[in-house]
Amino acid sequence: MLIFLFISSFLGPLQAQNDDWWQDKKYRDEKVRIKYFLCKKAFEDILKGLNNRNINFINLYFDTEVYLNIISKDRGYYSSDQAELIILDYLDYFKPYAFSYSMSHRKTKYAFALGSCNYNVGMGKRKLKVSVSLKYKGKKWLIDQVNIN
């Protein structure tokens, strides 16, 4: 029992999220099914990176330019290197936790997921809205935009 408590307290930020945010569909062929499996995986990796403050799960999906809107402070198109630094600064300063998605939508070339994250301010908790949009480019899903406000 003590080991379980230790492990669960250590892995707190790794909270499992149910898949209610992702609507599974029947696809006309295996190629399309794999395409949207990779889309879901991209969203899950980005979420894992945010929850664990690990940019290496996120920057896998950076294109040469990424649009960021982080707390309405850093807003605009940034190179992948700049985007990496801005997201790291946000994660270090606000120390957010419990990122989660609540819904998603996808089309042939674009997909987005909406959700939220919590962070502490003094003795209080705050919640921010999160949206991540992806574009399908060269048989890969890449981050088009990240909004955290």
N, CA, C and O atoms as a DFTB+ gen file, in Angstrom:
596 C
 N C O
     1  1       0.825      -1.188       0.000
     2  2       0.000       0.000       0.000
     3  2       0.871       1.255       0.000
     4  3       0.594       2.213      -0.721
     5  1       1.916       1.239       0.808
     6  2       2.816       2.383       0.886
     7  2       3.504       2.625      -0.458
     8  3       3.698       3.770      -0.865
     9  1       3.866       1.553      -1.134
    10  2       4.504       1.674      -2.450
    11  2       3.532       2.295      -3.440
    12  3       3.923       3.154      -4.231
    13  1       2.270       1.876      -3.409
    14  2       1.258       2.439      -4.302
    15  2       1.111       3.945      -4.076
    16  3       1.042       4.709      -5.038
    17  1       1.063       4.374      -2.816
    18  2       0.938       5.798      -2.512
    19  2       2.146       6.577      -3.005
    20  3       2.011       7.678      -3.539
    21  1       3.327       6.000      -2.824
    22  2       4.541       6.658      -3.293
    23  2       4.524       6.803      -4.815
    24  3       4.800       7.879      -5.345
    25  1       4.204       5.729      -5.502
    26  2       4.190       5.752      -6.967
    27  2       3.132       6.714      -7.473
    28  3       3.400       7.494      -8.387
    29  1       1.936       6.677      -6.901
    30  2       0.880       7.562      -7.387
    31  2       1.189       9.024      -7.092
    32  3       0.812       9.890      -7.882
    33  1       1.861       9.331      -5.983
    34  2       2.229      10.724      -5.718
    35  2       3.357      11.166      -6.643
    36  3       3.398      12.324      -7.058
    37  1       4.264      10.262      -6.964
    38  2       5.366      10.580      -7.865
    39  2       4.874      10.787      -9.294
    40  3       5.384      11.657     -10.000
    41  1       3.902      10.010      -9.723
    42  2       3.409      10.066     -11.091
    43  2       2.179      10.946     -11.229
    44  3       1.483      10.857     -12.240
    45  1       1.893      11.773     -10.270
    46  2       0.714      12.630     -10.300
    47  2       0.499      13.346     -11.623
    48  3      -0.598      13.267     -12.175
    49  1       1.518      14.055     -12.168
    50  2       1.321      14.775     -13.414
    51  2       1.075      13.868     -14.616
    52  3       0.695      14.356     -15.680
    53  1       1.280      12.576     -14.473
    54  2       1.089      11.663     -15.598
    55  2      -0.337      11.133     -15.656
    56  3      -0.588      10.066     -16.217
    57  1      -1.259      11.876     -15.080
    58  2      -2.636      11.415     -15.001
    59  2      -3.116      10.884     -16.345
    60  3      -2.902      11.491     -17.394
    61  1      -3.759       9.749     -16.277
    62  2      -4.322       9.186     -17.496
    63  2      -5.569       9.976     -17.862
    64  3      -6.362      10.343     -16.995
    65  1      -5.727      10.226     -19.118
    66  2      -6.908      10.931     -19.576
    67  2      -7.739       9.959     -20.388
    68  3      -7.218       9.201     -21.206
    69  1      -9.045       9.993     -20.146
    70  2      -9.887       9.134     -20.961
    71  2      -9.979       9.727     -22.362
    72  3      -9.584      10.870     -22.591
    73  1     -10.494       8.955     -23.274
    74  2     -10.542       9.372     -24.672
    75  2     -11.862      10.020     -25.061
    76  3     -12.209      10.028     -26.242
    77  1     -12.606      10.562     -24.109
    78  2     -13.882      11.199     -24.437
    79  2     -13.708      12.371     -25.396
    80  3     -14.635      12.714     -26.130
    81  1     -12.556      12.973     -25.395
    82  2     -12.295      14.130     -26.249
    83  2     -12.131      13.733     -27.721
    84  3     -12.216      14.589     -28.602
    85  1     -11.898      12.461     -27.990
    86  2     -11.622      11.977     -29.348
    87  2     -12.750      11.050     -29.792
    88  3     -12.992      10.021     -29.160
    89  1     -13.428      11.404     -30.857
    90  2     -14.499      10.569     -31.390
    91  2     -13.919       9.581     -32.399
    92  3     -13.474       9.976     -33.476
    93  1     -13.924       8.304     -32.048
    94  2     -13.465       7.299     -33.004
    95  2     -14.505       7.129     -34.097
    96  3     -15.709       7.166     -33.843
    97  1     -14.028       6.946     -35.298
    98  2     -14.912       6.793     -36.450
    99  2     -14.499       5.551     -37.222
   100  3     -13.412       5.010     -37.023
   101  1     -15.375       5.117     -38.094
   102  2     -15.024       4.039     -39.023
   103  2     -14.477       4.694     -40.282
   104  3     -15.066       5.630     -40.823
   105  1     -13.344       4.186     -40.734
   106  2     -12.691       4.781     -41.890
   107  2     -12.815       3.862     -43.090
   108  3     -12.938       2.644     -42.954
   109  1     -12.781       4.467     -44.263
   110  2     -13.016       3.705     -45.494
   111  2     -11.880       2.744     -45.831
   112  3     -12.088       1.748     -46.524
   113  1     -10.679       3.045     -45.339
   114  2      -9.567       2.126     -45.583
   115  2      -8.498       2.289     -44.501
   116  3      -8.556       3.199     -43.675
   117  1      -7.542       1.399     -44.531
   118  2      -6.490       1.358     -43.514
   119  2      -5.601       2.600     -43.564
   120  3      -5.145       3.071     -42.522
   121  1      -5.355       3.124     -44.737
   122  2      -4.514       4.312     -44.892
   123  2      -5.116       5.511     -44.144
   124  3      -4.400       6.247     -43.466
   125  1      -6.410       5.697     -44.271
   126  2      -7.098       6.804     -43.589
   127  2      -7.121       6.557     -42.084
   128  3      -6.949       7.492     -41.301
   129  1      -7.331       5.315     -41.675
   130  2      -7.335       4.986     -40.243
   131  2      -5.980       5.316     -39.618
   132  3      -5.922       5.877     -38.524
   133  1      -4.899       4.971     -40.304
   134  2      -3.551       5.249     -39.802
   135  2      -3.306       6.758     -39.737
   136  3      -2.701       7.249     -38.784
   137  1      -3.773       7.489     -40.745
   138  2      -3.610       8.946     -40.764
   139  2      -4.204       9.568     -39.498
   140  3      -3.566      10.406     -38.860
   141  1      -5.419       9.162     -39.136
   142  2      -6.066       9.755     -37.960
   143  2      -5.561       9.156     -36.651
   144  3      -5.659       9.796     -35.604
   145  1      -5.026       7.944     -36.695
   146  2      -4.341       7.398     -35.525
   147  2      -3.127       8.266     -35.205
   148  3      -2.866       8.572     -34.042
   149  1      -2.384       8.662     -36.246
   150  2      -1.212       9.521     -36.058
   151  2      -1.610      10.916     -35.572
   152  3      -0.871      11.552     -34.821
   153  1      -2.770      11.381     -36.002
   154  2      -3.289      12.662     -35.525
   155  2      -3.548      12.593     -34.019
   156  3      -3.122      13.470     -33.267
   157  1      -4.239      11.557     -33.594
   158  2      -4.528      11.386     -32.165
   159  2      -3.231      11.239     -31.371
   160  3      -3.099      11.801     -30.283
   161  1      -2.283      10.491     -31.910
   162  2      -0.995      10.305     -31.232
   163  2      -0.278      11.642     -31.072
   164  3       0.321      11.901     -30.028
   165  1      -0.333      12.494     -32.095
   166  2       0.297      13.812     -32.002
   167  2      -0.324      14.616     -30.862
   168  3       0.395      15.204     -30.054
   169  1      -1.649      14.646     -30.792
   170  2      -2.316      15.357     -29.695
   171  2      -1.915      14.776     -28.339
   172  3      -1.658      15.522     -27.394
   173  1      -1.861      13.463     -28.246
   174  2      -1.496      12.819     -26.976
   175  2      -0.050      13.123     -26.588
   176  3       0.239      13.363     -25.416
   177  1       0.861      13.114     -27.565
   178  2       2.264      13.432     -27.277
   179  2       2.411      14.879     -26.803
   180  3       3.152      15.154     -25.859
   181  1       1.711      15.790     -27.452
   182  2       1.762      17.202     -27.061
   183  2       1.237      17.362     -25.638
   184  3       1.822      18.086     -24.833
   185  1       0.142      16.690     -25.335
   186  2      -0.427      16.733     -23.984
   187  2       0.554      16.161     -22.964
   188  3       0.723      16.711     -21.875
   189  1       1.196      15.057     -23.327
   190  2       2.192      14.440     -22.439
   191  2       3.347      15.413     -22.186
   192  3       3.817      15.541     -21.056
   193  1       3.799      16.089     -23.230
   194  2       4.871      17.062     -23.075
   195  2       4.484      18.219     -22.173
   196  3       5.283      18.657     -21.344
   197  1       3.265      18.717     -22.327
   198  2       2.807      19.814     -21.474
   199  2       2.662      19.361     -20.026
   200  3       3.095      20.059     -19.110
   201  1       2.057      18.200     -19.818
   202  2       1.851      17.707     -18.452
   203  2       3.154      17.394     -17.732
   204  3       3.242      17.536     -16.513
   205  1       4.159      16.973     -18.478
   206  2       5.437      16.595     -17.867
   207  2       6.524      17.643     -18.060
   208  3       7.684      17.422     -17.715
   209  1       6.135      18.784     -18.615
   210  2       7.084      19.875     -18.890
   211  2       8.289      19.366     -19.676
   212  3       9.436      19.693     -19.370
   213  1       8.003      18.567     -20.686
   214  2       9.057      17.969     -21.502
   215  2       8.853      18.390     -22.954
   216  3       8.003      17.844     -23.658
   217  1       9.633      19.355     -23.384
   218  2       9.490      19.920     -24.724
   219  2       9.777      18.894     -25.816
   220  3       9.345      19.072     -26.955
   221  1      10.497      17.826     -25.487
   222  2      10.852      16.824     -26.496
   223  2       9.649      16.058     -27.030
   224  3       9.723      15.488     -28.119
   225  1       8.553      16.031     -26.298
   226  2       7.329      15.419     -26.818
   227  2       6.587      16.384     -27.743
   228  3       5.785      15.963     -28.576
   229  1       6.860      17.674     -27.588
   230  2       6.139      18.703     -28.338
   231  2       6.877      19.079     -29.615
   232  3       6.269      19.168     -30.682
   233  1       8.187      19.299     -29.514
   234  2       8.929      19.802     -30.674
   235  2       9.029      18.795     -31.821
   236  3       9.440      19.156     -32.924
   237  1       8.662      17.549     -31.574
   238  2       8.577      16.564     -32.665
   239  2       7.591      17.007     -33.740
   240  3       7.697      16.613     -34.901
   241  1       6.632      17.832     -33.333
   242  2       5.537      18.223     -34.220
   243  2       5.642      19.672     -34.682
   244  3       4.689      20.206     -35.250
   245  1       6.786      20.319     -34.447
   246  2       6.972      21.686     -34.922
   247  2       7.276      21.682     -36.408
   248  3       8.054      20.861     -36.894
   249  1       6.657      22.607     -37.122
   250  2       7.018      22.891     -38.500
   251  2       8.089      23.982     -38.439
   252  3       8.574      24.300     -37.353
   253  1       8.460      24.550     -39.559
   254  2       9.463      25.611     -39.534
   255  2       8.945      26.847     -38.806
   256  3       9.726      27.582     -38.203
   257  1       7.628      27.082     -38.858
   258  2       6.991      28.176     -38.124
   259  2       5.783      27.652     -37.372
   260  3       5.064      26.773     -37.847
   261  1       5.575      28.212     -36.182
   262  2       4.450      27.809     -35.334
   263  2       3.790      29.079     -34.812
   264  3       4.473      30.006     -34.378
   265  1       2.459      29.117     -34.856
   266  2       1.749      30.258     -34.276
   267  2       1.489      29.963     -32.807
   268  3       0.931      28.921     -32.464
   269  1       1.900      30.895     -31.933
   270  2       1.664      30.760     -30.496
   271  2       0.874      31.958     -29.997
   272  3       1.066      33.083     -30.456
   273  1      -0.012      31.701     -29.056
   274  2      -0.692      32.746     -28.302
   275  2      -0.688      32.250     -26.863
   276  3      -1.580      31.512     -26.444
   277  1       0.319      32.661     -26.120
   278  2       0.522      32.176     -24.755
   279  2       0.222      33.318     -23.789
   280  3       0.966      34.298     -23.729
   281  1      -0.848      33.192     -23.047
   282  2      -1.288      34.177     -22.058
   283  2      -1.380      35.569     -22.700
   284  3      -1.126      36.575     -22.039
   285  1      -1.738      35.622     -23.967
   286  2      -1.871      36.873     -24.727
   287  2      -0.611      37.736     -24.682
   288  3      -0.649      38.909     -25.053
   289  1       0.482      37.170     -24.237
   290  2       1.750      37.906     -24.145
   291  2       2.614      37.613     -25.364
   292  3       3.032      38.525     -26.076
   293  1       2.870      36.356     -25.591
   294  2       3.655      35.934     -26.749
   295  2       2.672      35.490     -27.819
   296  3       2.116      34.393     -27.757
   297  1       2.470      36.356     -28.797
   298  2       1.478      36.073     -29.829
   299  2       2.096      36.343     -31.194
   300  3       2.591      37.438     -31.460
   301  1       2.063      35.330     -32.054
   302  2       2.574      35.500     -33.397
   303  2       3.210      34.225     -33.917
   304  3       3.174      33.178     -33.269
   305  1       3.792      34.336     -35.098
   306  2       4.484      33.203     -35.706
   307  2       5.935      33.206     -35.242
   308  3       6.606      34.238     -35.246
   309  1       6.397      32.033     -34.844
   310  2       7.753      31.892     -34.331
   311  2       8.434      30.719     -35.014
   312  3       7.785      29.758     -35.427
   313  1       9.759      30.814     -35.127
   314  2      10.521      29.672     -35.628
   315  2      10.383      28.544     -34.610
   316  3       9.973      28.778     -33.473
   317  1      10.719      27.346     -35.009
   318  2      10.595      26.210     -34.087
   319  2      11.481      26.400     -32.856
   320  3      11.084      26.028     -31.752
   321  1      12.675      26.973     -33.026
   322  2      13.558      27.225     -31.877
   323  2      12.958      28.255     -30.923
   324  3      12.995      28.072     -29.706
   325  1      12.404      29.338     -31.475
   326  2      11.772      30.356     -30.637
   327  2      10.551      29.784     -29.922
   328  3      10.346      30.041     -28.735
   329  1       9.745      29.012     -30.641
   330  2       8.537      28.421     -30.044
   331  2       8.908      27.518     -28.876
   332  3       8.235      27.508     -27.845
   333  1       9.967      26.776     -29.047
   334  2      10.440      25.893     -27.979
   335  2      10.774      26.696     -26.721
   336  3      10.372      26.323     -25.619
   337  1      11.507      27.794     -26.885
   338  2      11.893      28.633     -25.743
   339  2      10.683      29.290     -25.082
   340  3      10.618      29.370     -23.855
   341  1       9.732      29.757     -25.878
   342  2       8.540      30.412     -25.329
   343  2       7.708      29.422     -24.523
   344  3       7.236      29.749     -23.434
   345  1       7.528      28.225     -25.048
   346  2       6.754      27.214     -24.314
   347  2       7.486      26.809     -23.037
   348  3       6.859      26.654     -21.989
   349  1       8.796      26.639     -23.112
   350  2       9.570      26.304     -21.907
   351  2       9.475      27.408     -20.854
   352  3       9.326      27.121     -19.667
   353  1       9.559      28.670     -21.286
   354  2       9.418      29.790     -20.346
   355  2       8.054      29.762     -19.671
   356  3       7.951      29.956     -18.460
   357  1       7.007      29.520     -20.454
   358  2       5.653      29.436     -19.899
   359  2       5.567      28.308     -18.864
   360  3       5.051      28.512     -17.765
   361  1       6.068      27.133     -19.213
   362  2       5.998      25.985     -18.303
   363  2       6.809      26.225     -17.030
   364  3       6.399      25.813     -15.945
   365  1       7.952      26.888     -17.160
   366  2       8.789      27.174     -15.987
   367  2       8.178      28.240     -15.085
   368  3       8.254      28.133     -13.861
   369  1       7.575      29.262     -15.675
   370  2       7.048      30.375     -14.889
   371  2       5.722      30.027     -14.202
   372  3       5.568      30.257     -13.002
   373  1       4.768      29.476     -14.958
   374  2       3.438      29.210     -14.405
   375  2       3.326      27.860     -13.712
   376  3       2.427      27.652     -12.898
   377  1       4.221      26.957     -14.024
   378  2       4.192      25.599     -13.461
   379  2       2.789      24.979     -13.557
   380  3       2.238      24.526     -12.554
   381  1       2.224      24.964     -14.758
   382  2       0.880      24.400     -14.914
   383  2       0.884      22.887     -14.714
   384  3       1.917      22.229     -14.834
   385  1      -0.270      22.367     -14.412
   386  2      -0.432      20.923     -14.237
   387  2      -1.826      20.543     -14.731
   388  3      -2.674      21.406     -14.954
   389  1      -2.043      19.286     -14.891
   390  2      -3.354      18.735     -15.273
   391  2      -3.878      19.319     -16.583
   392  3      -5.020      19.773     -16.652
   393  1      -3.046      19.307     -17.614
   394  2      -3.542      19.626     -18.950
   395  2      -4.479      18.504     -19.374
   396  3      -4.206      17.331     -19.122
   397  1      -5.576      18.866     -20.015
   398  2      -6.488      17.838     -20.530
   399  2      -7.259      18.407     -21.713
   400  3      -7.443      19.618     -21.837
   401  1      -7.700      17.512     -22.568
   402  2      -8.553      17.893     -23.686
   403  2      -9.996      17.563     -23.331
   404  3     -10.267      16.598     -22.617
   405  1     -10.913      18.371     -23.837
   406  2     -12.332      18.101     -23.612
   407  2     -13.053      17.744     -24.905
   408  3     -14.084      17.071     -24.872
   409  1     -12.525      18.185     -26.043
   410  2     -13.140      17.846     -27.334
   411  2     -12.135      18.049     -28.452
   412  3     -11.118      18.723     -28.287
   413  1     -12.444      17.451     -29.589
   414  2     -11.585      17.608     -30.764
   415  2     -12.437      17.515     -32.018
   416  3     -13.585      17.073     -31.985
   417  1     -11.846      17.941     -33.117
   418  2     -12.508      17.855     -34.416
   419  2     -11.408      17.702     -35.461
   420  3     -10.315      18.247     -35.305
   421  1     -11.696      16.974     -36.508
   422  2     -10.684      16.785     -37.545
   423  2     -11.321      16.755     -38.926
   424  3     -12.454      16.310     -39.114
   425  1     -10.558      17.239     -39.867
   426  2     -10.910      17.211     -41.283
   427  2      -9.716      16.626     -42.027
   428  3      -8.771      16.141     -41.404
   429  1      -9.754      16.668     -43.332
   430  2      -8.714      16.050     -44.141
   431  2      -7.322      16.605     -43.860
   432  3      -6.368      15.840     -43.721
   433  1      -7.199      17.925     -43.775
   434  2      -5.880      18.555     -43.635
   435  2      -5.653      19.246     -42.293
   436  3      -4.525      19.637     -41.993
   437  1      -6.696      19.407     -41.480
   438  2      -6.558      20.120     -40.205
   439  2      -7.290      19.388     -39.096
   440  3      -8.249      18.655     -39.338
   441  1      -6.816      19.600     -37.869
   442  2      -7.474      19.034     -36.686
   443  2      -7.212      19.979     -35.520
   444  3      -6.201      20.681     -35.490
   445  1      -8.128      19.987     -34.566
   446  2      -7.884      20.777     -33.366
   447  2      -8.440      20.058     -32.155
   448  3      -9.339      19.224     -32.259
   449  1      -7.884      20.403     -31.004
   450  2      -8.364      19.885     -29.720
   451  2      -8.461      21.063     -28.760
   452  3      -7.592      21.935     -28.732
   453  1      -9.533      21.074     -27.976
   454  2      -9.751      22.108     -26.971
   455  2      -9.693      21.481     -25.599
   456  3     -10.074      20.325     -25.414
   457  1      -9.213      22.251     -24.637
   458  2      -9.140      21.734     -23.278
   459  2      -8.776      22.815     -22.299
   460  3      -9.081      23.990     -22.503
   461  1      -8.112      22.406     -21.221
   462  2      -7.749      23.356     -20.173
   463  2      -6.530      22.851     -19.417
   464  3      -6.107      21.705     -19.565
   465  1      -5.986      23.734     -18.610
   466  2      -4.916      23.365     -17.687
   467  2      -5.104      24.175     -16.410
   468  3      -5.712      25.245     -16.419
   469  1      -4.580      23.655     -15.334
   470  2      -4.639      24.335     -14.042
   471  2      -3.245      24.790     -13.662
   472  3      -2.245      24.193     -14.063
   473  1      -3.197      25.855     -12.884
   474  2      -1.936      26.285     -12.289
   475  2      -2.252      26.982     -10.977
   476  3      -3.369      27.458     -10.771
   477  1      -1.277      27.041     -10.102
   478  2      -1.462      27.660      -8.787
   479  2      -0.930      29.081      -8.794
   480  3       0.109      29.377      -9.385
   481  1      -1.672      29.954      -8.119
   482  2      -1.235      31.323      -7.886
   483  2      -1.389      31.553      -6.396
   484  3      -2.505      31.622      -5.881
   485  1      -0.264      31.671      -5.705
   486  2      -0.351      31.794      -4.248
   487  2      -1.047      30.574      -3.679
   488  3      -0.619      29.441      -3.905
   489  1      -2.110      30.805      -2.947
   490  2      -2.872      29.707      -2.348
   491  2      -4.061      29.291      -3.218
   492  3      -4.796      28.372      -2.857
   493  1      -4.258      29.954      -4.354
   494  2      -5.412      29.659      -5.196
   495  2      -5.050      28.915      -6.463
   496  3      -3.899      28.899      -6.899
   497  1      -6.071      28.299      -7.042
   498  2      -5.897      27.595      -8.314
   499  2      -6.548      28.414      -9.417
   500  3      -7.582      29.047      -9.202
   501  1      -5.952      28.400     -10.576
   502  2      -6.497      29.072     -11.755
   503  2      -6.586      28.066     -12.890
   504  3      -5.889      27.051     -12.903
   505  1      -7.453      28.368     -13.835
   506  2      -7.634      27.492     -14.993
   507  2      -7.481      28.326     -16.258
   508  3      -8.002      29.437     -16.349
   509  1      -6.768      27.785     -17.221
   510  2      -6.594      28.419     -18.521
   511  2      -7.195      27.532     -19.601
   512  3      -7.210      26.307     -19.481
   513  1      -7.689      28.169     -20.657
   514  2      -8.178      27.425     -21.817
   515  2      -6.996      27.111     -22.723
   516  3      -6.075      27.912     -22.879
   517  1      -7.047      25.931     -23.310
   518  2      -5.970      25.463     -24.186
   519  2      -6.580      25.010     -25.506
   520  3      -7.596      24.316     -25.521
   521  1      -5.961      25.401     -26.605
   522  2      -6.336      24.832     -27.899
   523  2      -5.060      24.538     -28.681
   524  3      -4.108      25.318     -28.680
   525  1      -5.076      23.409     -29.332
   526  2      -3.952      22.984     -30.172
   527  2      -4.536      22.625     -31.525
   528  3      -5.471      21.829     -31.611
   529  1      -3.989      23.206     -32.582
   530  2      -4.435      22.816     -33.917
   531  2      -3.251      22.247     -34.693
   532  3      -2.115      22.708     -34.578
   533  1      -3.562      21.242     -35.476
   534  2      -2.560      20.540     -36.280
   535  2      -2.904      20.679     -37.748
   536  3      -4.067      20.843     -38.116
   537  1      -1.881      20.612     -38.581
   538  2      -2.084      20.564     -40.028
   539  2      -1.397      19.311     -40.552
   540  3      -0.373      18.876     -40.024
   541  1      -1.977      18.746     -41.594
   542  2      -1.417      17.543     -42.201
   543  2      -0.559      17.976     -43.379
   544  3      -1.055      18.544     -44.352
   545  1       0.738      17.698     -43.275
   546  2       1.682      18.171     -44.286
   547  2       2.719      17.081     -44.519
   548  3       3.410      16.664     -43.590
   549  1       2.824      16.630     -45.741
   550  2       3.834      15.628     -46.069
   551  2       3.681      14.331     -45.296
   552  3       4.672      13.762     -44.839
   553  1       2.466      13.864     -45.147
   554  2       2.147      12.610     -44.448
   555  2       2.495      12.650     -42.958
   556  3       2.746      11.616     -42.339
   557  1       2.505      13.874     -42.390
   558  2       2.793      14.029     -40.971
   559  2       1.901      15.136     -40.410
   560  3       1.625      16.122     -41.094
   561  1       1.455      14.971     -39.170
   562  2       0.685      16.000     -38.477
   563  2       1.660      16.924     -37.768
   564  3       2.503      16.472     -36.993
   565  1       1.543      18.222     -38.035
   566  2       2.425      19.226     -37.445
   567  2       1.596      20.275     -36.715
   568  3       0.444      20.527     -37.067
   569  1       2.190      20.877     -35.702
   570  2       1.484      21.913     -34.951
   571  2       1.317      23.143     -35.828
   572  3       2.281      23.665     -36.389
   573  1       0.083      23.591     -35.935
   574  2      -0.232      24.827     -36.635
   575  2      -0.311      25.977     -35.631
   576  3       0.260      27.045     -35.852
   577  1      -1.030      25.746     -34.516
   578  2      -1.196      26.772     -33.488
   579  2      -1.275      26.151     -32.105
   580  3      -1.754      25.030     -31.934
   581  1      -0.793      26.906     -31.119
   582  2      -0.995      26.574     -29.706
   583  2      -1.482      27.848     -29.033
   584  3      -0.815      28.881     -29.081
   585  1      -2.648      27.766     -28.406
   586  2      -3.226      28.892     -27.673
   587  2      -3.440      28.476     -26.231
   588  3      -4.080      27.461     -25.959
   589  1      -2.905      29.262     -25.305
   590  2      -3.108      29.025     -23.874
   591  2      -3.458      30.372     -23.260
   592  3      -2.594      31.237     -23.117
   593  1      -4.721      30.553     -22.899
   594  2      -5.199      31.822     -22.336
   595  2      -6.220      31.590     -21.247
   596  3      -6.729      32.547     -20.664
